[in-house]
Amino acid sequence: MILNVLLKRLFLKNKLSVSKIPPTIIAILKPLSEPFEERNKQKNESHKISLNEDILLSENIFALPLEEDQNVSVSHVDSLTPDKRYLWILDDDGFKVILESTPCDSPRKCACHTNITQAKKAYHGGELWFHDRHSISLNFSSGRYNTRTEVQDNAVKSYFEIIGFSVILLD
Amino acid sequence: MSVPKKYIVGKTFIEGSYDIPGNRIKSTVFVKIDNSDADLQTIVKPRTGSFKKRSPKSRTNKTGFLMQQLATRLPYNSPFPGEIIVIHQVKMKELELPPSFRSSKVAFPQTSRLNKTSKTKDRIPETLSAVEIPNKGTFNVKLKDIYLPTEINLSSMEVKVPVLFQQSQYLQQQDSIWKLSVIIGAENFKKLLKKFDNVVDENFVIESFKESKEFFYTNKDYTIFVDTPQPKFIKKYGELIKISILDTLSYLTVDDIECIIEKTIFKK
């Protein structure tokens, strides 16, 4: 909570554009990393992304905050179903989002986080559901761009709030 | 009679395609000869498509005919053990099933999760009916297991490989075979396919996990499984125990395990 207030104050003080991540938040985030980079380091493995999971599904990707003409599927807080689940990633451009059920010519047949990044570097990723255009529930479920600590989770949440969302963090 | 060669894998399978006269079903039959217990396993896969409803009598004849066709195709001195095991693709579309199977009211669970405490084979009825084959005698026909011919893309390769898929408690959907390839790596998957004559069954899953060095972390109750022991998980769930992928199989399916890698966490 305190962190959140401080970040908001700093953000306003610096009058940063909402499309740029405040340096105070970047300082908390895990450094930009390749998909599965940290996992592979920790486990001494070379887990790779699957076929076509690096295809950029650009037509279906959109940025946050939402543009006026950007439609989204909304879910009730008590009914977070897979068909309305979005994937989010945070990179230097800010948040990018795609509906997970977007068709993709990969073995899993639907979008994954690297279909947003083209398998390039990002800070973090996860899943989210829109409750309306300014309210979301989110988690940090991404094996490709994971978070390590609660502090990082809270920093991401703060940035969502800074760009105008009311956020419910999911367990 | 056309015989697609791609499913003929070594000496394990004899495969043929049979037209059953009088109806529009064309069946692909896979014969598996298991020398270890001298069983003969037959896989019958009716092609999907529209065909006319037939009278029970004619259906019985056609089942018998199929068995006859099979018998005539076998070498004279084949190690006939005294019984034939018919392995049938069971889709509960009635018209696709021969009457002997339908009347036995067998429904192999297609979507529901199998009870992990019991072996798959215990849940499938053994003898369904006896079939008389001229000059060969009467044989017990069993619905023991299902082998479904399919093709899959290895996770990181363009190549499609033919696979005979057998549903098991660990891997229930053929659509999920690629997840095994993701978990153990495409190259290892390819090597194992060769070793297992392209059959992806329960043993394949176990063997692939035995050879894998993959591991995860779980809580004391084995209800939370995480990919890496991140500080936030330890804070939330307490001490996390390292668990090998083979041991993970005692609690989770292949689908669940792939989820750990893709989403970092799986909760039972």
Interface residues (C-beta under 8 A of the other chain):
Chain A: E38 R39 Q42 K43 E45 H47 K48 I49 S50 L51 P107 R108 C112 E127 F140 S141 S142 G143 N146 T147 R148 T149 E150 Q152 D153
Chain B: N153 L154 S155 S156 M157 E158 W178 K179 S181 V182 G185 E214 F215 D227 T228 Q230 P231 K232 K235 I260 I261 E262 K263 T264 I265
